[in-house]
Amino acid sequence: MITVHDIEAKLAEWAPLTLAVKDDPVGLQAGERGKPVKHVMVSLDVTLAVIAEAAAMGADLLVSHHGIVKSYELRPTDGTDAGTVLLALCRAGLASVAMHTNLDAAPGGINDVMAAMIGLTDVSVYDKKEGIGRIGILAEPTGAKTFAERCKTVFKTGVVRYHDAGKPVKTVALCSGGGGSLFEDAIIAGCDTFVTGDVGHAKFLTAQNQGINLLDCGHFATENIIVPVVAEYLQKAFPDLTVTLSGETAEPFRCL
């Protein structure tokens, strides 16, 4: 019998919970660790639509990247959005496990997958405090626009916002999701190009002032890449388990 605990423990072998940044409550979000599991659904986010989908398919556990619980003091009431989602999980009899910043930092996790997808070699960690950001070398230097087009294709995103500093893309630093806080660390590490999501106006001004190519490829697009990798990992670890990719986890907005 496979339990929620078994799956959480196997995921933690890949991405130890201790790798998570401070105050990021990763791991079990809802449910009982002893609950038997026959069917797991893997998604980037846990939303009401994903919960309904999982319940309709008879899943026992949701494994996601983004957690529901943002604070150890969250109350499962309908007074907050997260509380509403937790209540929906409980009504559906679903357990939920999140592998968030620990999976960002883990070897073979999101940022290593991201680096491989855009063709980086000699990849290493540039932010020693959290261990999340990666930096590497592009085999063949290219222009910022061409590189942005490549990222748009590999990350399957509708929009890439970018600043072209007028220099070739060669030494690339990255951080999946909203990694703008690591931009200055990436510049210090010697990148000529930084790739992330959720880039604000001020960061584009920094890129302009510092002469750095900056690409905003979207939060969802730079993180959803890990969902099939997690599913494959679980399927190999538990061959008798039914593992399903959510069809309801998607970019939550449209671009005109």
Residue frames relative to the residue before (quaternion, step in Angstrom):
aa qw qx qy qz dx dy dz
M 1.0000 0.0000 0.0000 0.0000 0.00 0.00 0.00
I 0.2552 -0.7535 0.5915 0.1312 3.57 -0.84 1.03
T 0.1421 -0.8045 0.5736 0.0597 3.57 -0.89 0.92
V 0.6859 -0.4359 0.3768 0.4445 3.54 -1.34 0.14
H 0.6303 0.5435 -0.3284 0.4467 3.57 0.99 -0.83
D 0.6424 0.5309 -0.3301 0.4432 3.60 0.92 -0.87
I 0.6892 0.4788 -0.2803 0.4659 3.57 0.91 -0.91
E 0.6328 0.5184 -0.3286 0.4720 3.58 0.98 -0.83
A 0.6662 0.5083 -0.2982 0.4571 3.60 0.95 -0.90
K 0.6526 0.5085 -0.3162 0.4641 3.60 0.99 -0.80
L 0.6410 0.5066 -0.3180 0.4809 3.59 1.01 -0.78
A 0.6639 0.5092 -0.2984 0.4593 3.58 1.05 -0.79
E 0.5463 0.5804 -0.4083 0.4449 3.61 1.20 -0.31
W 0.6807 0.4533 -0.2613 0.5127 3.56 1.10 -0.77
A 0.8064 0.0839 0.0114 0.5853 3.58 0.80 -1.05
P 0.2295 -0.8078 0.5257 0.1361 3.62 0.19 1.23
L 0.5436 -0.6486 0.4256 0.3205 3.55 -0.94 0.89
T 0.5942 0.5906 -0.3527 0.4168 3.57 1.21 -0.51
L 0.5848 0.5802 -0.3735 0.4264 3.61 1.24 -0.24
A 0.5158 0.6550 -0.4179 0.3610 3.59 1.21 -0.34
V 0.5289 -0.6150 0.4712 0.3464 3.56 -1.12 0.63
K 0.6961 -0.4888 0.3271 0.4117 3.56 -1.24 0.46
D 0.8567 0.1320 -0.1388 0.4789 3.55 -1.08 0.91
D 0.5064 0.5787 -0.4641 0.4397 3.61 1.13 0.60
P 0.2059 -0.8345 0.4999 0.1063 3.62 -0.12 1.25
V 0.0035 -0.8284 0.5581 -0.0475 3.57 0.26 1.28
G 0.6064 0.5524 -0.4238 0.3842 3.56 -1.31 0.16
L 0.8229 -0.2010 0.1594 0.5070 3.56 -1.15 -0.63
Q 0.1989 -0.8017 0.5596 0.0682 3.55 -0.76 1.12
A 0.7786 -0.0742 0.0857 0.6172 3.54 1.13 -0.74
G 0.6946 0.4831 -0.3419 0.4089 3.56 -1.19 0.55
E 0.5382 -0.6258 0.4790 0.2988 3.53 -1.40 -0.02
R 0.4943 -0.6874 0.4498 0.2844 3.57 -0.86 0.97
G 0.6888 0.4855 -0.2880 0.4547 3.58 1.10 -0.55
K 0.4242 0.7260 -0.4525 0.2971 3.60 1.27 -0.06
P 0.4218 -0.6895 0.5215 0.2735 3.64 -0.86 0.90
V 0.1340 -0.7968 0.5877 0.0420 3.56 -1.03 0.83
K 0.0752 -0.7841 0.6155 0.0260 3.53 -0.90 1.01
H 0.7943 0.1758 -0.0553 0.5789 3.56 1.15 -0.68
V 0.0823 -0.7879 0.6103 0.0093 3.57 -0.80 1.11
M 0.1536 -0.7446 0.6383 0.1204 3.56 -1.07 0.77
V 0.1952 -0.7839 0.5839 0.0802 3.56 -0.92 0.99
S 0.0884 0.7925 -0.5953 0.0992 3.58 -0.88 0.98
L 0.5614 -0.5661 0.4583 0.3929 3.55 -1.27 0.20
D 0.8062 0.1522 -0.0329 0.5708 3.56 0.92 -0.99
V 0.3014 -0.6910 0.6149 0.2315 3.53 -1.33 0.30
T 0.0758 0.7880 -0.6007 0.1115 3.55 -0.40 1.28
L 0.6785 -0.4604 0.3562 0.4480 3.56 -1.26 0.13
A 0.6400 0.5248 -0.3283 0.4551 3.60 1.04 -0.73
V 0.6529 0.4989 -0.3130 0.4762 3.59 0.99 -0.79
I 0.6321 0.5275 -0.3311 0.4610 3.60 0.99 -0.80
A 0.6585 0.5030 -0.3084 0.4672 3.59 0.92 -0.89
E 0.6369 0.5291 -0.3148 0.4641 3.57 1.03 -0.82
A 0.6740 0.4969 -0.2912 0.4626 3.58 0.89 -0.97
A 0.6536 0.5109 -0.3130 0.4623 3.58 0.95 -0.86
A 0.6583 0.5156 -0.3105 0.4521 3.60 0.96 -0.87
M 0.7116 0.4385 -0.2530 0.4872 3.59 1.11 -0.66
G 0.5125 -0.6805 0.3971 0.3415 3.57 1.29 -0.01
A 0.3162 0.7563 -0.5137 0.2532 3.59 1.13 0.54
D 0.3540 -0.7333 0.5463 0.1964 3.54 -1.24 0.57
L 0.8053 0.1452 -0.0167 0.5746 3.55 1.15 -0.67
L 0.2053 -0.7311 0.6374 0.1304 3.53 -1.15 0.76
V 0.0914 -0.7581 0.6438 0.0489 3.56 -0.90 0.97
S 0.0240 0.8194 -0.5678 0.0754 3.57 -0.61 1.13
H 0.5087 -0.5889 0.5155 0.3588 3.52 -1.37 0.14
H 0.7459 0.3387 -0.2032 0.5363 3.57 0.72 -1.02
G 0.3321 -0.7526 0.5367 0.1876 3.54 -0.85 0.97
I 0.5050 -0.6006 0.5196 0.3381 3.52 -1.33 0.27
V 0.7164 0.4494 -0.2297 0.4817 3.52 0.95 -1.00
K 0.1266 -0.8043 0.5792 0.0407 3.57 -0.63 1.13
S 0.7725 0.1892 -0.1009 0.5977 3.55 1.28 -0.27
Y 0.5202 -0.6396 0.4696 0.3159 3.55 -1.08 0.72
E 0.6946 0.4718 -0.2679 0.4724 3.59 1.23 -0.31
L 0.3387 0.7649 -0.4920 0.2411 3.59 1.23 0.25
R 0.2372 -0.7527 0.5973 0.1428 3.55 -1.04 0.81
P 0.3850 -0.7399 0.5010 0.2309 3.62 -0.81 0.95
T 0.3277 0.7132 -0.5451 0.2946 3.55 0.33 1.30
D 0.5610 -0.6046 0.4355 0.3607 3.58 -1.25 0.19
G 0.4463 0.7045 -0.4395 0.3336 3.57 1.25 0.36
T 0.7524 0.2258 -0.1642 0.5966 3.60 1.28 -0.22
D 0.6316 -0.5318 0.3956 0.4021 3.56 -1.25 0.38
A 0.6627 0.4996 -0.3105 0.4635 3.59 0.91 -0.91
G 0.6374 0.5228 -0.3283 0.4611 3.59 0.99 -0.77
T 0.6280 0.5350 -0.3260 0.4616 3.58 1.03 -0.79
V 0.6630 0.4951 -0.3024 0.4731 3.59 0.98 -0.84
L 0.6347 0.5243 -0.3287 0.4629 3.58 0.98 -0.79
L 0.6441 0.5132 -0.3201 0.4684 3.58 0.95 -0.84
A 0.6429 0.5187 -0.3238 0.4613 3.60 1.00 -0.79
L 0.6168 0.5334 -0.3388 0.4693 3.59 1.05 -0.72
C 0.6687 0.5044 -0.2981 0.4579 3.55 0.88 -0.93
R 0.6513 0.5111 -0.3215 0.4596 3.61 0.93 -0.85
A 0.7065 0.4540 -0.2560 0.4787 3.57 1.04 -0.78
G 0.4322 -0.7124 0.4540 0.3155 3.60 1.25 -0.17
L 0.4706 0.6820 -0.4262 0.3629 3.56 1.19 0.57
A 0.2858 -0.6961 0.6257 0.2055 3.52 -1.16 0.69
S 0.1551 -0.7916 0.5866 0.0725 3.59 -1.21 0.45
V 0.0472 -0.7785 0.6258 -0.0109 3.54 -0.91 1.01
A 0.1207 -0.8013 0.5840 0.0474 3.60 -0.86 0.95
M 0.1217 -0.7424 0.6566 0.0536 3.53 -1.05 0.92
H 0.0091 -0.8600 0.5079 -0.0491 3.58 0.09 1.28
T 0.8504 0.0584 -0.0487 0.5206 3.62 -0.46 -1.12
N 0.5520 0.5776 -0.4115 0.4386 3.60 1.19 -0.28
L 0.6781 0.4562 -0.2861 0.5002 3.59 1.10 -0.68
D 0.5471 0.5694 -0.3988 0.4662 3.60 1.23 -0.31
A 0.7528 0.4252 -0.2021 0.4600 3.56 0.92 -0.99
A 0.5869 0.6391 -0.3656 0.3368 3.59 1.06 -0.70
P 0.5417 -0.5793 0.4877 0.3649 3.59 -1.11 0.61
G 0.8001 0.2126 -0.1830 0.5303 3.57 -0.79 0.98
G 0.5033 0.6545 -0.4143 0.3829 3.58 1.31 0.14
I 0.8392 -0.2544 0.1297 0.4628 3.53 -1.31 -0.25
N 0.7258 0.4588 -0.2790 0.4300 3.58 0.74 -0.96
D 0.6198 0.5035 -0.3474 0.4917 3.58 1.14 -0.49
V 0.6199 0.5215 -0.3354 0.4809 3.59 1.06 -0.72
M 0.6417 0.5319 -0.3087 0.4583 3.56 0.97 -0.91
A 0.6567 0.5143 -0.3040 0.4603 3.58 0.94 -0.91
A 0.6609 0.5063 -0.3056 0.4620 3.57 0.96 -0.86
M 0.6546 0.5434 -0.3153 0.4205 3.58 0.97 -0.86
I 0.7439 0.3666 -0.2305 0.5090 3.60 1.04 -0.65
G 0.5990 -0.6564 0.3201 0.3284 3.55 1.27 0.36
L 0.3743 0.7365 -0.4923 0.2740 3.59 1.04 0.66
T 0.1506 -0.7527 0.6330 0.1006 3.55 -1.19 0.66
D 0.7886 0.2783 -0.2308 0.4973 3.57 -1.33 0.23
V 0.1912 0.8266 -0.5033 0.1639 3.56 0.97 0.90
S 0.0611 0.7854 -0.6127 0.0635 3.57 -0.98 0.88
V 0.5582 -0.5834 0.4740 0.3513 3.55 -1.35 0.20
Y 0.1889 -0.8087 0.5463 0.1090 3.60 -0.84 0.92
D 0.7176 0.3532 -0.2665 0.5379 3.63 1.13 -0.37
K 0.2630 -0.8274 0.4809 0.1225 3.54 -0.12 1.30
K 0.5843 0.6053 -0.3811 0.3833 3.61 1.13 -0.48
E 0.8120 0.2077 -0.0939 0.5373 3.59 0.78 -1.03
G 0.3458 -0.7891 0.4552 0.2249 3.58 1.22 -0.36
I 0.4723 0.7091 -0.4097 0.3261 3.57 1.21 0.46
G 0.7175 0.4749 -0.2665 0.4345 3.58 0.78 -1.03
R 0.1930 -0.7695 0.6009 0.0977 3.54 -1.19 0.66
I 0.0824 -0.7686 0.6320 0.0548 3.56 -1.22 0.56
G 0.1084 0.7994 -0.5813 0.1066 3.56 -0.98 0.83
I 0.5225 -0.6370 0.4890 0.2865 3.51 -1.40 0.02
L 0.3553 -0.7007 0.5820 0.2099 3.53 -1.03 0.89
A 0.5241 -0.6819 0.4089 0.3053 3.58 -0.70 1.09
E 0.7928 0.1017 -0.0391 0.5996 3.57 0.96 -0.89
P 0.3922 -0.7335 0.5002 0.2406 3.60 -0.45 1.16
T 0.0313 -0.8011 0.5972 -0.0252 3.56 -1.05 0.79
G 0.6130 -0.5496 0.4069 0.3957 3.57 -1.25 0.15
A 0.6567 -0.5382 0.3573 0.3890 3.56 -1.21 0.49
K 0.6619 0.5058 -0.3215 0.4501 3.60 0.92 -0.82
T 0.6515 0.5073 -0.3114 0.4703 3.58 0.94 -0.87
F 0.6557 0.5040 -0.3048 0.4724 3.55 1.01 -0.84
A 0.6263 0.5292 -0.3324 0.4660 3.59 1.03 -0.76
E 0.6383 0.5181 -0.3209 0.4703 3.58 1.01 -0.78
R 0.6246 0.5279 -0.3328 0.4694 3.58 1.05 -0.75
C 0.6692 0.4973 -0.2998 0.4637 3.58 0.89 -0.94
K 0.6188 0.5458 -0.3441 0.4481 3.59 1.00 -0.78
T 0.6787 0.4903 -0.2834 0.4675 3.57 1.01 -0.82
V 0.7344 0.4443 -0.2669 0.4381 3.59 0.69 -1.04
F 0.7265 0.4039 -0.2475 0.4977 3.60 1.07 -0.65
K 0.3426 -0.7837 0.4607 0.2369 3.57 1.36 0.01
T 0.3872 0.7159 -0.4832 0.3227 3.53 0.88 0.99
G 0.5298 -0.6664 0.4317 0.2980 3.55 -1.09 0.66
V 0.8052 0.1446 -0.0291 0.5744 3.56 1.13 -0.68
V 0.0342 -0.7403 0.6697 0.0478 3.54 -1.13 0.78
R 0.1733 -0.7568 0.6238 0.0896 3.55 -0.75 1.09
Y 0.0900 0.8324 -0.5401 0.0855 3.59 -0.72 0.96
H 0.2684 -0.7030 0.6300 0.1917 3.51 -1.34 0.47
D 0.2235 -0.7636 0.5969 0.1033 3.55 -0.82 1.07
A 0.2285 -0.8078 0.5343 0.0986 3.56 -0.44 1.25
G 0.5290 -0.6644 0.3966 0.3486 3.57 1.26 0.07
K 0.6396 0.4667 -0.3404 0.5072 3.56 1.19 0.52
P 0.5966 -0.5824 0.3985 0.3821 3.62 -1.11 0.54
V 0.4258 -0.6553 0.5614 0.2723 3.53 -1.24 0.60
K 0.1367 0.8012 -0.5692 0.1238 3.57 -0.57 1.15
T 0.7787 0.1864 -0.0949 0.5915 3.58 0.72 -1.08
V 0.0522 -0.8476 0.5252 -0.0551 3.53 -0.24 1.37
A 0.1199 -0.7491 0.6478 0.0688 3.55 -0.96 0.95
L 0.0360 -0.8173 0.5748 -0.0158 3.55 -1.09 0.64
C 0.0253 0.7418 -0.6691 -0.0358 3.48 -1.42 0.26
S 0.4209 -0.7249 0.4872 0.2450 3.57 -0.69 1.07
G 0.7799 0.3308 -0.2418 0.4731 3.55 -1.29 0.38
G 0.7368 -0.3508 0.2938 0.4977 3.56 -0.96 -0.89
G 0.0983 0.8575 -0.4935 0.1072 3.56 0.32 1.27
G 0.2617 0.8138 -0.4900 0.1708 3.58 1.17 0.39
S 0.6081 0.5784 -0.3595 0.4080 3.59 1.08 -0.62
L 0.6892 0.4658 -0.2793 0.4795 3.59 1.21 -0.35
F 0.3825 0.7613 -0.4626 0.2453 3.59 1.29 -0.01
E 0.6792 0.4890 -0.3005 0.4575 3.59 0.83 -0.95
D 0.6199 0.5278 -0.3395 0.4711 3.61 1.04 -0.75
A 0.6460 0.5259 -0.3145 0.4552 3.57 1.02 -0.83
I 0.6318 0.5219 -0.3302 0.4685 3.59 1.02 -0.78
I 0.6449 0.5183 -0.3109 0.4677 3.58 0.97 -0.90
A 0.6611 0.5190 -0.2990 0.4518 3.57 1.07 -0.77
G 0.5909 -0.6404 0.3356 0.3577 3.58 1.26 -0.10
C 0.3843 0.7274 -0.4967 0.2766 3.60 1.14 0.41
D 0.2995 -0.7066 0.5975 0.2321 3.53 -1.30 0.38
T 0.7678 0.2151 -0.0987 0.5954 3.55 1.35 -0.30
F 0.0872 -0.7869 0.6099 0.0349 3.58 -1.02 0.84
V 0.1194 -0.7960 0.5932 0.0163 3.56 -0.91 1.03
T 0.2279 0.7491 -0.5959 0.1781 3.57 -0.84 1.01
G 0.4172 -0.6601 0.5324 0.3267 3.58 -1.20 -0.62
D 0.7935 0.3329 -0.2193 0.4598 3.57 -1.31 0.09
V 0.2552 0.7935 -0.5164 0.1961 3.58 0.96 0.80
G 0.2968 -0.7712 0.5435 0.1475 3.56 -0.82 1.04
H 0.7328 -0.4400 0.3079 0.4178 3.54 -1.35 0.30
A 0.6683 0.5307 -0.3116 0.4179 3.58 0.87 -0.95
K 0.6437 0.5212 -0.3254 0.4562 3.59 1.04 -0.72
F 0.6295 0.5123 -0.3407 0.4746 3.58 1.04 -0.67
L 0.6211 0.5197 -0.3415 0.4770 3.59 1.09 -0.65
T 0.6196 0.5296 -0.3357 0.4721 3.59 1.04 -0.76
A 0.6402 0.5226 -0.3213 0.4625 3.57 0.96 -0.89
Q 0.6473 0.5215 -0.3078 0.4630 3.56 1.00 -0.87
N 0.6932 0.4855 -0.2716 0.4583 3.58 0.89 -0.95
Q 0.7564 0.4040 -0.1961 0.4756 3.56 0.99 -0.90
G 0.4339 -0.7235 0.4454 0.2999 3.59 1.27 -0.11
I 0.4545 0.6681 -0.4486 0.3818 3.56 1.00 0.91
N 0.4170 -0.6549 0.5640 0.2813 3.57 -1.02 0.80
L 0.0303 -0.8115 0.5830 -0.0236 3.60 -0.81 0.99
L 0.0798 -0.8069 0.5852 -0.0002 3.56 -0.80 1.09
D 0.1435 -0.7399 0.6528 0.0753 3.54 -1.00 0.95
C 0.0652 -0.8338 0.5478 -0.0210 3.56 -0.27 1.32
G 0.6355 -0.5622 0.3208 0.4210 3.57 1.26 0.23
H 0.5347 -0.6365 0.4622 0.3088 3.53 -1.09 0.78
F 0.6926 0.4817 -0.2844 0.4555 3.56 0.75 -1.06
A 0.7033 0.5059 -0.2836 0.4111 3.57 0.74 -1.06
T 0.7161 0.4416 -0.2631 0.4722 3.59 1.00 -0.75
E 0.7178 0.4043 -0.2645 0.5014 3.60 1.24 -0.06
N 0.5938 0.5866 -0.3760 0.4025 3.59 1.06 -0.61
I 0.5040 0.6675 -0.4049 0.3694 3.59 1.25 -0.33
I 0.6622 0.5284 -0.3139 0.4287 3.61 1.12 -0.53
V 0.5139 0.6843 -0.4146 0.3095 3.62 1.16 -0.49
P 0.7108 0.4200 -0.2962 0.4803 3.68 0.71 -0.85
V 0.5987 0.5582 -0.3643 0.4441 3.60 1.13 -0.54
V 0.6434 0.5042 -0.3091 0.4861 3.58 1.01 -0.84
A 0.6457 0.5259 -0.3194 0.4521 3.58 0.94 -0.88
E 0.6639 0.4991 -0.3030 0.4672 3.58 0.93 -0.88
Y 0.6262 0.5456 -0.3249 0.4523 3.58 1.01 -0.83
L 0.6880 0.4721 -0.2817 0.4737 3.59 0.89 -0.93
Q 0.6474 0.5277 -0.3317 0.4385 3.59 0.95 -0.81
K 0.6554 0.4952 -0.3057 0.4814 3.60 1.03 -0.77
A 0.6803 0.4950 -0.2904 0.4559 3.57 0.99 -0.82
F 0.7911 0.1471 -0.0485 0.5917 3.58 1.10 -0.78
P 0.1870 -0.8434 0.4922 0.1068 3.62 0.32 1.23
D 0.6888 0.4862 -0.2889 0.4535 3.61 1.09 -0.61
L 0.5544 0.6169 -0.3811 0.4084 3.57 1.30 -0.14
T 0.3335 -0.6840 0.6022 0.2413 3.55 -1.16 0.64
V 0.0480 -0.8037 0.5926 -0.0220 3.57 -0.66 1.16
T 0.0596 -0.8195 0.5689 -0.0362 3.56 -0.67 1.17
L 0.3492 -0.6972 0.5825 0.2294 3.55 -1.11 0.73
S 0.4605 -0.6801 0.4898 0.2925 3.58 -0.88 0.88
G 0.2905 -0.7462 0.5748 0.1684 3.53 -1.08 0.80
E 0.6408 0.5484 -0.3023 0.4440 3.55 1.32 -0.16
T 0.5861 0.5463 -0.3957 0.4489 3.59 1.20 -0.21
A 0.1949 0.7872 -0.5439 0.2157 3.55 -0.51 1.20
E 0.6779 -0.4311 0.3802 0.4584 3.55 -1.33 0.18
P 0.3445 -0.7942 0.4631 0.1900 3.63 -0.63 1.03
F 0.7437 0.2999 -0.2264 0.5529 3.60 1.19 0.35
R 0.3329 -0.7063 0.5831 0.2243 3.53 -1.37 0.19
C 0.2856 -0.7389 0.5833 0.1795 3.57 -1.20 0.54
L 0.3238 -0.7383 0.5621 0.1848 3.59 -0.97 0.88
